[in-house]
């Protein structure tokens, strides 16, 4: 079992490009069904990302392919990234 706080410390990497997407800033949980629905990452918008912190990238849980010791591998194909 892994804690949400441990997930937030891991780098999220797109398996298609090898690009680092950042770290998880939030986790969406369905309390009625007791499962994680998705993760939220900061979305880079260029050089002025510091001024656009409210822009986020949502990834459904199904896009996560592997959770390793240091990284989380995701497949961005089919998601709006």
C-alpha positions as CSV (number, residue, x, y, z in Angstrom):
1,X,0.0,0.0,0.0
2,X,1.2,3.5,-0.8
3,X,0.3,6.7,0.9
4,X,-0.9,9.8,-0.9
5,X,1.9,11.8,0.6
6,X,4.4,9.3,-1.0
7,X,2.8,9.8,-4.4
8,X,3.2,13.5,-4.2
9,X,7.0,13.2,-3.8
10,X,7.4,11.2,-7.1
11,X,8.2,12.7,-10.5
12,X,5.5,12.0,-13.1
13,X,6.9,11.0,-16.5
14,X,5.2,10.6,-19.8
15,X,6.2,7.2,-21.3
16,X,5.7,8.4,-24.8
17,X,8.1,11.4,-24.7
18,X,10.1,10.8,-21.6
19,X,9.1,14.3,-20.5
20,X,8.9,15.1,-16.8
21,X,5.4,16.5,-16.2
22,X,6.0,17.5,-12.6
23,X,4.7,16.3,-9.2
24,X,1.2,15.5,-8.1
25,X,-0.5,18.5,-6.5
26,X,-3.9,16.8,-5.8
27,X,-5.6,13.4,-5.9
28,X,-9.2,12.9,-6.9
29,X,-10.9,10.2,-4.8
30,X,-14.4,8.8,-5.2
31,X,-15.5,8.3,-1.6
32,X,-18.7,6.4,-2.5
33,X,-16.7,3.7,-4.4
34,X,-13.6,4.0,-2.3
35,X,-11.2,4.4,-5.2
36,X,-8.8,7.0,-6.8
37,X,-10.3,8.6,-9.9
38,X,-7.3,10.6,-11.1
39,X,-4.4,12.8,-10.3
40,X,-3.8,16.6,-10.8
41,X,-0.5,18.0,-12.0
42,X,0.6,21.6,-12.6
43,X,0.4,22.3,-16.3
44,X,3.3,24.2,-17.7
45,X,2.3,27.1,-19.8
46,X,5.7,28.4,-20.9
47,X,8.2,30.7,-19.2
48,X,5.5,32.4,-17.1
49,X,4.3,29.3,-15.3
50,X,4.9,31.0,-12.0
51,X,2.1,33.5,-12.8
52,X,-0.3,30.8,-13.9
53,X,-0.3,28.4,-10.9
54,X,-4.1,27.9,-11.2
55,X,-3.6,26.0,-14.6
56,X,-3.8,22.3,-13.9
57,X,-3.6,19.0,-15.9
58,X,-6.0,16.2,-14.8
59,X,-5.0,12.7,-15.6
60,X,-7.5,9.8,-15.0
61,X,-6.1,6.9,-12.9
62,X,-6.2,4.7,-16.0
63,X,-3.4,6.7,-17.6
64,X,-1.0,5.6,-14.8
65,X,1.0,2.7,-16.1
66,X,3.6,2.1,-13.4
67,X,4.4,3.5,-9.9
68,X,8.0,3.0,-9.2
69,X,10.3,3.8,-6.3
70,X,11.1,7.3,-7.7
71,X,8.7,8.0,-10.5
72,X,5.2,7.5,-11.8
73,X,5.0,6.6,-15.5
74,X,1.9,7.8,-17.3
75,X,0.6,7.5,-20.9
76,X,-0.7,10.8,-22.1
77,X,-2.0,9.4,-25.4
78,X,-5.8,10.0,-25.4
79,X,-5.7,12.6,-22.7
80,X,-5.9,16.4,-23.1
81,X,-2.3,17.4,-22.2
